[in-house]
C-alpha cells in the first residue's frame, strides 16, 4: 500500500470538488436552472444547500416549509439531479432493524419510514410493501438472529415477527432457512422519483435549484453584512452569495467540509457494490427482500435478494474499494481519488484487519459464481446460469483514522467566521434515503438554532 501510495502521489492532480447527488433522475433541464454565467451579477440567498441528492432536496424542501420567509437555493455540480448514491442503490424502504439502539440511524430510520409512506400516499408515488425476511440458515446464526429481534423491538420497529422454517416457505416458497425475522413494512420505491418530487415541492414553495454548478470554494467577507458567505464555482459561472450554507455532499462530504476550514475527518472512502440480475424467466424465485443475518466479524452486510419496482430482481452486492469516488466499474479510476483512499492511515488499518475478507469480495466480483454460491444458501435451486451481471453503486462510507467505519450519521459545523455559518451532513449512506424526511426535519431544527433563522 505504501509503495502504491507513493507512486500514485506523483500523479495526483487538483480536483474540482462539489456537491454529489444521491439519486438518478431523468432530463430535468426544463425544471432546473443553470447557474448564472460569469460576468453577471451574483445572486444572493438566505440559505444555500450544497448537494442535489435526496438528503439535500429533502432538506431544502423542509426548510422552505418551516421558514417560508427565507430565500433558499440548492446547488448541484451535475447537469441533472443526482446520478450517484440514491440512483444506484437497491431502492429499499428500510424498517430500522439493523441499527444500534439509541443511534441516529435507528431513530431517524424508524421515523423516516413512516414519514416516507405518508408522503408517497400524498404525492401518489408508486411503491410496494414487499416485506423482508432476515434468514438464519445455520445454527450458529440463531443467537445473532435473537439479538437482532431484541434490537428491532428496542428500536420501535413495527410488527416484526420471529418465524420458523415452515412460515418462511409460506412467505417465500423457494427460500430455505431455520428461522427468520419477518418485517412486513419493509418496501421498495424509486428513490430517484422521490428526489424529483422533493425538488418539485421545493420549487413550488419558491426555492431555486441550480444544476451544473461545481463547487470550488467558500469565502467570508465581513464588508457584505447581508450576505457575507460567497460560494464560487469554475470561472464560467458567477459566484453565489448567502448568509448560511448546509452541505449534503455525499461522496465529497469530507472535501467540501475541508473547503470551509472544517475538519476533513471523518474521511469518505468509496466502496463499490456490484449486483447480479436474476434472468426474467427466473424472477418467480423471489417475491420479497431476502437478507442475511449480519456477521459481526465482517464490516458489510453481505449479499441479499431485492425486488425492484420495474420487476427486476437484484442479487448482491459485494463490497470492494472503488478506484474513483464516482467509479462504478473496474475501468473507471482516478489517480487522485485512489491515492486519497490508499494514503489514509485509517485505510491501512482497515486493510490490515480485513485483508482476507477484501480479497474474497474482489474474487466474488470477478468470478460471479462466488456470489451465486453465497446466494444458494437461501435459495438452493438458484444456478449460475440464472444470473447475469447487473448494475453497481458506490457507497460514501465515512471512516475514522483508526480504520473504523463510522456507523452513524454525522452532522457538524465549524468554528470561526466562515465555519460557524456552515452545517455539514457528513455521513448519510443507507438508510439515508429512507430517513431523508426525518433527517431533513432534524437538520432544519439544527439550522434554525445554529443560525437563529
C-alpha positions in Angstrom: 0.0 0.0 0.0 2.8 2.4 0.9 4.6 1.7 -2.5 1.3 2.2 -4.4 0.5 5.4 -2.5 4.0 6.8 -3.2 3.6 6.0 -6.9 0.1 7.5 -7.2 1.1 10.5 -5.2 3.3 11.7 -8.0 0.4 11.9 -10.4 -2.2 13.4 -8.1 -3.9 16.3 -9.8 -6.1 19.0 -8.3 -9.8 18.1 -8.5 -12.7 20.4 -8.6 -15.0 19.1 -5.9 -18.6 19.8 -5.5 -21.9 18.5 -4.3 -22.6 14.9 -5.2 -26.1 13.7 -6.0 -27.7 10.7 -4.4 -30.3 9.7 -6.9 -30.7 9.5 -10.6 -33.3 11.5 -12.4 -34.4 12.0 -16.0 -33.7 15.0 -18.1 -34.7 18.0 -15.9 -33.4 20.9 -17.8 -36.8 22.4 -18.2 -37.4 22.2 -14.4 -34.0 23.3 -13.1 -31.9 26.4 -13.8 -28.3 26.6 -14.8 -26.3 28.9 -12.5 -25.6 32.5 -13.6 -22.8 32.8 -16.1 -19.6 34.7 -15.4 -20.0 38.4 -15.9 -23.5 38.5 -14.5 -24.3 39.9 -11.1 -24.0 37.5 -8.2 -27.3 36.1 -6.9 -28.0 36.1 -3.2 -29.9 33.8 -0.8 -30.5 33.4 2.9 -29.5 29.7 2.8 -27.8 27.6 0.1 -28.0 23.8 0.3 -24.9 22.3 -1.4 -25.9 18.9 -3.0 -28.9 18.0 -5.1 -29.2 14.5 -3.8 -32.1 13.0 -1.8 -30.9 14.4 1.5 -30.1 17.8 0.0 -33.5 18.1 -1.7 -35.4 16.8 1.3 -33.6 19.4 3.5 -34.3 22.3 1.1 -38.0 21.3 0.9 -38.4 21.0 4.7 -36.5 24.3 5.3 -38.8 26.1 2.8 -41.9 24.6 4.6 -40.7 25.6 8.0 -39.2 29.0 7.1 -41.3 30.3 4.1 -39.8 33.8 4.5 -36.3 32.6 3.6 -34.8 32.7 0.1 -33.3 29.3 -0.4 -31.3 27.6 -3.2 -29.8 24.2 -4.0 -26.6 23.9 -6.0 -25.6 20.7 -7.7 -22.5 20.0 -9.7 -24.1 17.6 -12.2 -26.3 18.7 -15.1 -29.3 16.8 -13.6 -30.2 15.9 -10.1 -28.2 13.2 -8.5 -26.8 10.4 -10.7 -24.9 8.9 -7.7 -25.8 7.2 -4.4 -29.6 7.1 -4.4 -29.7 6.4 -8.1 -27.5 3.4 -7.7 -29.0 1.9 -4.5 -31.3 -1.1 -4.1 -34.5 1.1 -3.7 -35.4 -0.5 -0.3 -37.5 1.3 2.3 -35.9 0.1 5.5 -37.6 -0.6 8.7 -34.7 0.2 11.1 -33.9 -3.3 12.3 -30.1 -3.4 12.0 -29.1 -0.2 13.6 -27.7 0.3 17.1 -30.4 1.2 19.6 -30.2 4.9 20.5 -28.3 5.8 17.4 -29.4 8.5 14.9 -29.7 5.8 12.3 -32.2 3.8 14.4 -34.2 6.8 15.4 -34.3 8.5 12.0 -34.9 5.4 10.0 -37.9 4.3 12.1 -39.3 7.8 12.0 -38.4 8.3 8.3 -40.1 5.1 7.1 -43.5 6.3 8.5 -43.0 9.8 7.1 -42.0 8.3 3.7 -45.1 6.1 3.3 -47.3 9.0 4.2 -45.5 11.2 1.7 -45.8 8.6 -1.0 -49.5 8.3 -0.5 -50.0 12.1 -0.5 -47.9 12.5 -3.7 -49.2 9.3 -5.3 -45.7 8.0 -5.7 -45.8 4.2 -6.6 -44.3 1.8 -4.0 -44.7 -1.8 -2.9 -44.7 -3.2 0.6 -42.8 -6.3 -0.3 -41.7 -7.1 3.2 -38.3 -8.5 4.2 -37.1 -11.9 5.5 -33.8 -11.9 7.5 -33.0 -15.6 7.3 -30.8 -17.8 9.5 -29.6 -20.8 7.6 -27.1 -22.2 10.1 -27.4 -23.0 13.8 -24.6 -20.5 14.7 -26.7 -17.7 13.2 -29.7 -18.3 15.5 -28.3 -16.4 18.6 -27.5 -13.4 16.4 -31.0 -13.5 15.0 -32.4 -13.5 18.5 -30.2 -10.5 19.3 -31.4 -8.8 16.1 -35.0 -9.4 17.2 -34.4 -7.7 20.5 -32.7 -4.8 18.7 -35.7 -4.4 16.4 -38.0 -4.2 19.4 -35.7 -1.7 21.2 -35.7 0.5 18.1 -39.5 0.5 17.9 -39.8 -1.3 14.6 -43.4 -2.1 13.9 -44.8 -5.7 13.6 -41.5 -7.5 13.5 -42.1 -11.3 13.9 -39.9 -14.3 14.5 -41.0 -17.1 12.2 -40.0 -20.8 11.7 -38.9 -22.5 8.5 -42.4 -23.5 7.5 -43.6 -19.9 7.7 -40.5 -18.8 5.7 -41.6 -21.2 2.9 -45.2 -19.9 3.1 -44.0 -16.3 2.5 -41.2 -17.2 0.1 -41.7 -20.7 -1.3 -38.2 -21.1 -2.8 -36.3 -19.8 0.3 -34.9 -22.2 2.9 -33.9 -21.3 6.5 -34.1 -22.4 10.1 -35.8 -19.3 11.4 -36.2 -15.7 10.2 -37.3 -12.2 11.2 -40.3 -11.1 9.1 -40.7 -7.3 8.5 -44.0 -6.7 6.8 -43.5 -2.9 6.4 -40.2 -3.1 4.5 -40.8 -1.9 1.0 -39.4 -0.8 -2.3 -39.6 2.5 -4.2 -37.8 4.5 -6.9 -35.8 6.9 -4.8 -34.9 8.9 -7.9 -38.5 9.7 -8.4 -38.9 10.6 -4.7 -35.9 13.1 -5.1 -37.6 14.6 -8.1 -40.8 15.0 -6.0 -38.9 16.7 -3.2 -37.3 19.1 -5.7 -40.7 19.9 -7.3 -42.2 20.7 -3.9 -39.2 22.9 -3.0 -39.6 24.9 -6.3 -43.3 25.3 -5.8 -42.6 26.9 -2.5 -40.3 29.4 -4.2 -37.0 27.6 -3.9 -34.3 27.7 -6.7 -32.3 24.7 -8.0 -29.1 25.4 -9.9 -27.6 22.5 -11.8 -24.2 22.2 -13.4 -22.6 24.3 -10.6 -19.4 22.5 -9.3 -18.3 24.0 -6.0 -14.7 25.4 -6.0 -14.5 27.4 -2.8 -16.2 29.2 0.1 -15.1 32.6 1.4 -16.2 35.1 4.0 -16.3 38.9 3.5 -17.2 41.0 6.6 -17.9 44.1 4.5 -21.0 42.4 3.0 -23.0 42.0 6.2 -26.2 41.0 4.5 -24.7 38.0 2.5 -21.1 37.5 3.9 -20.5 34.0 2.5 -19.5 33.6 -1.1 -19.7 30.3 -3.0 -17.5 30.1 -6.1 -17.6 27.7 -8.9 -15.5 27.4 -12.1 -14.6 30.7 -13.9 -17.5 30.1 -16.2 -20.0 30.9 -13.5 -20.8 33.9 -11.3 -20.4 33.5 -7.6 -23.4 32.9 -5.3 -23.7 34.9 -2.1 -25.6 33.8 1.0 -25.9 34.1 4.8 -25.7 30.4 5.6 -24.8 27.1 4.0 -25.9 23.5 4.6 -23.8 20.9 2.8 -25.2 17.5 1.8 -22.3 16.4 -0.4 -22.3 12.6 -0.3 -19.2 11.2 -1.9 -17.3 14.5 -1.5 -18.6 15.4 2.0 -15.1 15.5 3.6 -13.6 17.6 0.8 -16.5 20.1 0.9 -16.1 20.4 4.7 -12.4 20.9 4.2 -13.0 23.8 1.8 -14.8 25.6 4.6 -12.0 25.1 7.1 -13.8 22.4 8.9 -12.1 19.1 9.9 -11.6 16.7 6.9 -12.4 13.8 9.3 -14.2 11.5 9.0 -12.7 10.6 5.7 -15.0 9.5 2.9 -13.8 6.2 1.4 -15.8 5.0 -1.7 -16.8 1.3 -1.7 -18.4 -0.1 -4.8 -21.1 -2.7 -4.6 -21.7 -4.9 -7.6 -25.1 -6.5 -8.2 -26.2 -9.5 -10.3 -29.5 -9.7 -12.1 -31.9 -12.6 -12.0 -32.9 -13.5 -15.5 -36.5 -12.7 -16.3 -37.6 -16.4 -16.6 -36.3 -16.9 -13.0 -38.0 -14.0 -11.3 -40.6 -16.2 -9.8 -37.9 -17.4 -7.4 -38.0 -14.2 -5.4 -41.1 -12.2 -4.2 -39.8 -10.4 -1.1 -36.5 -9.0 0.2 -34.3 -11.8 1.5 -31.4 -10.7 3.7 -28.7 -12.5 5.7 -28.1 -12.3 9.4 -25.2 -9.9 9.9 -21.9 -11.4 10.8 -20.1 -9.1 13.3 -16.7 -10.4 12.0 -17.2 -8.5 8.7 -17.7 -4.8 8.1 -20.5 -5.1 5.5 -23.9 -6.9 5.5 -23.4 -9.5 2.7 -25.4 -10.5 -0.4 -29.2 -10.3 -0.5 -32.2 -10.6 -2.8 -34.0 -7.3 -3.7 -37.1 -6.9 -5.9 -37.2 -3.7 -7.9 -40.1 -1.5 -9.0 -39.6 -2.3 -12.7 -39.8 -6.1 -12.0 -36.0 -6.8 -11.9 -34.5 -8.8 -9.1 -31.1 -7.6 -7.9 -28.8 -10.1 -6.2 -25.8 -8.9 -4.1 -23.9 -6.7 -3.7 -20.3 -7.4 -2.8 -18.2 -4.6 -1.4 -14.8 -3.5 -2.9 -12.8 -0.3 -2.8 -13.8 1.9 -5.7 -11.0 3.4 -7.7 -12.8 6.6 -8.1 -15.3 8.4 -5.8 -17.8 8.1 -8.6 -16.4 5.0 -10.2 -19.0 2.3 -11.0 -16.7 0.0 -12.9 -13.3 -1.6 -12.7 -12.1 0.6 -15.6 -13.3 3.8 -14.0 -10.5 5.2 -11.8 -9.0 8.5 -10.7 -5.3 8.7 -9.5 -6.1 11.4 -7.0 -9.1 9.6 -5.5 -7.3 6.3 -5.3 -4.2 7.9 -3.7 -6.5 9.8 -1.3 -8.0 6.5 -0.1 -4.9 4.4 0.0 -2.7 7.0 1.7 -5.2 7.4 4.6 -3.9 5.8 7.7 -7.3 4.6 8.6 -7.5 2.7 5.3 -4.2 0.9 6.1 -5.6 -0.3 9.4 -8.9 -1.4 7.7 -7.0 -3.4 5.1 -4.8 -5.0 7.7 -7.8 -6.1 9.7 -10.0 -7.3 6.8 -7.4 -8.3 4.1 -8.8 -11.8 3.7 -12.4 -10.5 3.6 -11.5 -7.9 1.0 -9.8 -10.5 -1.3 -12.8 -12.7 -1.1 -15.1 -9.8 -2.1 -12.8 -8.9 -5.0 -12.8 -12.6 -6.1 -16.6 -12.7 -6.0 -16.8 -9.5 -8.0 -14.6 -11.0 -10.8 -15.9 -14.6 -10.6 -19.7 -14.3 -10.0 -20.0 -17.9 -9.2 -18.7 -17.0 -5.8 -21.7 -14.7 -5.2 -24.1 -17.3 -6.5 -22.7 -19.8 -4.0 -23.5 -17.4 -1.2 -27.0 -16.8 -2.6 -27.7 -20.5 -2.8 -27.6 -20.7 1.0 -31.1 -19.1 0.8 -32.4 -20.3 -2.5 -30.7 -23.7 -3.2 -32.2 -24.1 -6.7 -30.5 -20.9 -8.0 -28.0 -21.7 -10.6 -25.1 -19.7 -12.1 -26.9 -19.8 -15.5 -29.9 -18.0 -13.9 -28.0 -14.7 -13.4 -26.2 -12.0 -15.4 -24.0 -9.1 -14.3 -26.0 -6.2 -13.2 -25.6 -2.6 -12.1 -23.3 -1.2 -9.4 -23.3 1.6 -6.9 -20.7 3.5 -4.8 -21.3 4.0 -1.1 -19.9 7.1 0.5 -18.6 5.4 3.6 -17.1 7.5 6.4 -14.0 6.2 8.1 -12.0 7.4 11.1 -8.3 7.4 11.5 -8.4 4.2 13.5 -9.8 2.3 10.5 -13.3 2.0 12.0 -16.2 2.5 9.6 -18.4 5.3 11.1 -21.7 3.6 11.6 -23.9 6.5 12.4 -25.0 9.7 10.6 -22.6 12.6 11.3 -23.8 16.2 11.4 -21.4 19.0 12.3 -20.2 22.5 11.6 -17.1 24.5 12.0 -15.6 27.4 14.0 -14.7 30.9 13.1 -16.5 33.4 11.0 -16.9 31.1 8.0 -17.2 27.7 9.7 -19.9 28.9 12.1 -22.1 29.7 9.1 -21.9 26.2 7.7 -23.7 22.9 8.7 -22.3 19.7 7.2 -24.1 16.4 6.7 -21.0 14.2 6.8 -22.2 10.6 6.7 -25.6 9.6 5.4 -25.5 6.4 3.4 -28.1 3.7 3.8 -30.6 4.2 5.3 -30.2 7.8 4.3 -32.9 7.6 1.6 -35.5 6.0 4.0 -34.5 8.5 6.7 -34.5 11.6 4.4 -37.6 13.3 5.6 -36.6 12.7 9.2 -33.1 13.9 8.5 -34.5 17.0 6.9 -36.5 17.8 10.0 -33.5 17.4 12.2 -31.3 19.5 10.0 -33.9 22.2 9.8 -34.2 22.3 13.6 -30.4 22.3 14.0 -30.0 25.1 11.4 -32.8 27.1 13.0 -31.0 27.0 16.3 -27.4 27.4 15.0 -28.2 30.2 12.6 -31.1 31.7 14.5 -33.3 31.6 11.4 
